[in-house]
Amino acid sequence: MVASVLEAAGVAIAGHYDDDPGTWGTTLGASRVLGSIDDVPRRAPAIIAIGDNRVRRQLAERLDLAWITVVHPFSWLHPAIRLGPGTIVCAGVLVQVGAQIGAHVILNNRAGVGHDARVGDFAHITVAHLGAGASAGQGALLGMGSIVLPRVTVGDWATVGAGAIVTSDVQPGATVVGSPAREIIRRRRSDLSGRDPDPAPRRPR
């Protein structure tokens, strides 16, 4: 999918890198998989095509690359927004005036970000809507069909389940589901760095 966004935006793809040896030498779209991630030339222009927010952060911190930002031509972004490096904006995305989008964010197909909203680094907004003045923290995940109402905050590394309607603030590391959204799981405070790929959740009290 990311390759298709790059191609639609007119960005030439020199090649792909993947740690699975079974992919090496194969083709992905019009380009070949050239080797492992450690084989990427230092300071090469690159983007991380991995949906897992924690893995994306780990790679961004590990690799010394020139992170590019790619925007699909069938999206609409107001000129008065801030868009961080390494961010992917897919087809049908709408970002309104004053929004701030962090680094290595995925705004997936048909995502909506309201005016003056904030999306933290490494967040992933799927086919979801973040209302005006709302906030999705670092590493937050908004599931398909979810809605965060205006001026509501979704904390760092929190997850909003598919179809949820978030009417009040979501605590960092929490998972919420339903309409209105309710908390079902919260990560330990020590797991909120975004570096633990498989933390053990705890049930809310």
C-alpha positions in Angstrom: 0.0 0.0 0.0 2.8 2.4 0.9 4.5 1.7 -2.4 1.3 2.6 -4.3 1.1 5.9 -2.4 4.7 6.6 -3.4 4.0 5.8 -7.0 0.9 7.9 -7.1 2.9 10.8 -5.6 5.5 10.4 -8.4 8.2 9.2 -6.0 10.7 6.8 -7.7 11.3 3.7 -5.6 14.9 2.4 -5.7 14.0 -0.7 -3.8 12.5 -2.3 -0.7 14.3 -3.8 2.3 12.8 -6.6 4.5 14.4 -8.7 7.2 12.6 -11.8 5.9 15.2 -13.6 3.7 12.4 -15.2 1.7 11.5 -11.9 0.2 15.1 -11.0 -1.0 15.3 -10.8 -4.8 11.5 -10.8 -5.2 9.6 -8.0 -6.7 7.1 -5.8 -4.9 5.1 -3.8 -7.5 7.7 -2.5 -9.9 10.7 -2.7 -7.5 12.8 -5.4 -6.0 13.5 -6.4 -2.4 17.2 -5.6 -2.2 18.1 -7.1 1.2 17.6 -6.7 4.9 16.8 -3.5 6.7 20.5 -3.2 7.9 21.5 -3.1 4.2 19.8 0.3 3.6 22.5 2.8 2.6 23.2 5.3 5.4 21.3 8.6 5.0 19.3 7.3 2.1 15.9 8.8 1.6 13.4 6.3 3.1 10.0 5.7 4.7 9.0 2.9 7.0 6.2 0.8 5.5 5.2 -1.0 8.7 1.8 -0.6 10.4 2.9 -1.6 14.0 3.5 1.7 15.8 6.0 0.3 18.2 8.1 -1.4 15.5 8.0 1.8 13.5 9.4 3.7 16.4 12.1 1.2 17.0 13.3 1.3 13.4 13.1 5.1 13.3 15.4 5.4 16.3 17.8 2.6 15.1 18.3 3.8 11.5 20.3 6.8 10.3 18.2 7.7 7.2 16.8 10.8 5.6 13.1 10.3 6.3 10.7 11.5 3.6 7.1 12.4 3.9 4.7 11.2 1.2 1.2 12.5 0.4 -1.2 10.8 -2.0 -2.5 13.2 -4.6 -6.1 12.2 -3.9 -5.9 13.6 -0.3 -6.5 17.2 0.8 -4.3 18.9 3.3 -4.9 22.6 4.3 -1.7 24.6 3.6 -1.6 25.8 7.2 -0.8 22.4 8.9 2.4 20.9 10.2 3.4 17.5 8.8 6.3 15.6 10.3 9.1 13.6 8.6 8.4 9.9 7.7 4.7 10.4 7.7 2.4 8.7 5.2 -0.8 10.3 4.0 -3.0 7.9 2.0 -5.8 8.4 -0.5 -8.9 10.2 0.6 -7.4 11.8 3.7 -8.7 15.2 4.9 -6.6 17.4 7.2 -8.1 20.7 8.2 -6.5 24.0 9.0 -4.2 24.3 12.0 -3.7 20.5 12.5 -0.4 19.3 13.7 0.8 15.8 12.5 3.9 14.3 14.0 6.7 12.2 12.6 6.3 8.7 11.3 2.5 8.9 11.4 0.2 6.9 9.2 -3.0 8.6 8.1 -4.7 5.7 6.4 -7.3 5.8 3.6 -10.1 8.3 4.2 -8.9 9.4 7.6 -10.1 12.8 8.8 -8.3 15.2 11.1 -10.3 18.2 12.2 -9.0 21.8 12.5 -6.4 22.4 15.3 -6.3 18.7 16.1 -2.9 17.1 17.1 -1.6 13.7 16.1 1.6 12.6 18.0 4.6 10.8 16.5 4.2 7.1 15.5 0.4 7.3 15.7 -1.9 5.5 13.2 -5.2 6.9 12.2 -7.1 4.3 10.2 -10.5 5.0 8.5 -11.3 7.1 11.5 -12.1 10.7 12.4 -10.3 13.0 14.9 -12.5 15.9 15.8 -11.6 19.6 15.9 -9.2 20.4 18.6 -8.9 16.7 19.6 -5.6 15.0 20.3 -4.2 11.5 19.6 -1.0 11.0 21.5 2.3 9.4 20.6 1.8 5.8 19.3 -2.0 6.0 19.5 -4.1 3.8 17.3 -7.6 4.8 16.1 -9.3 1.7 14.7 -11.5 1.6 11.6 -14.7 3.6 11.9 -13.8 5.2 15.2 -14.6 8.8 16.1 -12.9 11.0 18.6 -15.2 13.9 19.5 -13.8 17.5 19.4 -11.4 18.5 22.2 -11.1 15.0 23.5 -7.6 13.5 24.2 -6.5 10.0 23.4 -3.4 9.4 25.4 0.1 8.1 24.4 0.1 4.4 23.1 -3.7 4.1 23.7 -5.9 2.1 21.3 -9.4 3.0 20.2 -11.3 0.0 18.9 -13.1 -0.2 15.6 -16.3 1.7 15.6 -15.8 3.2 19.0 -17.1 6.7 19.7 -14.8 8.5 22.2 -16.7 11.1 24.2 -14.1 11.6 27.0 -10.4 11.5 27.5 -8.6 8.1 27.1 -5.8 7.5 29.5 -2.3 6.6 28.2 -1.9 3.0 27.3 -5.6 2.2 27.6 -7.7 0.3 25.1 -11.3 1.5 24.7 -14.2 0.1 22.8 -17.9 0.7 22.2 -20.2 3.7 22.0 -19.6 5.6 24.1 -16.1 4.2 24.4 -15.2 2.4 27.7 -11.9 1.2 28.9 -11.2 -2.5 28.9 -7.4 -2.8 29.2 -4.6 -0.5 30.3 -0.9 -1.1 29.9 1.5 -0.8 32.8 3.0 2.7 33.2 6.4 1.1 32.5 5.2 0.0 29.1 4.3 3.5 27.8 7.7 4.2 26.3 6.6 2.5 23.0 9.7 0.2 23.1 8.2 -3.0 24.5 6.8 -5.0 21.5 4.6 -7.3 23.7 3.8 -5.8 27.1 1.4 -7.6 29.4 -1.8 -5.6 29.8 -3.7 -5.2 33.1 -7.4 -4.9 33.6 -8.8 -1.5 34.7 -10.1 -1.3 38.3 
